[in-house]
Amino acid sequence: MERQALSNGKWINLETAKLYEADYVWDGNNNISRATGSQWEHEELYHTEKGAWVLKQWSNRQGSITSWDEIDAQSAAKWLVKNGHECDMIKDDIEKLEI
């Protein structure tokens, strides 16, 4: 089991969590993350078997630290929509969002 510690002290199993990758847009020079609006800053979203949403954030900048934070379902829904994903488990939440 590949476990990852979160900032709140909890752990997630990366082997069983569903990964949602960020979408990127080519601006003519670089791939720009839809999640961050940057070519340097990146995000991925994980959905655990127990229903938790975990946002992984990292940077290509020297000295940066990768963070793993649990987020609420509404924040996860916004992230999914922004990055072109749809998740049946929170479809109702997505339809209620003002983005």
C-alpha positions, 0 to 999 in steps of 0.5 A: 500500500502506498500511503501519503500523509496529509497536512491534517495528519490523516493518510490516504492510500494512493493505490485505491484513491481515484486520481483526477489530473489537471487540464492544460492549455497551450498558450503558444509557448507553454502548457498552462494549468487550468487549475492554477493558471500557471506553467509552473504551479500544478495540482491533482485531485484524489478521491478516496474510497472513504469519500475524502477529497485530497488536493495535491499541489506542487511547483517546478520552482526550486525550493517549493514543497508539495502539499497534500490537503483535504478539501470539501466536496464543493471545492472539489466540484469546482476543481473538477468542473474547471479541469473538464471532469465530471463526477457522478458522486457529486453531480448534484453539487456541480449543478448547484455551483456558481462558477 
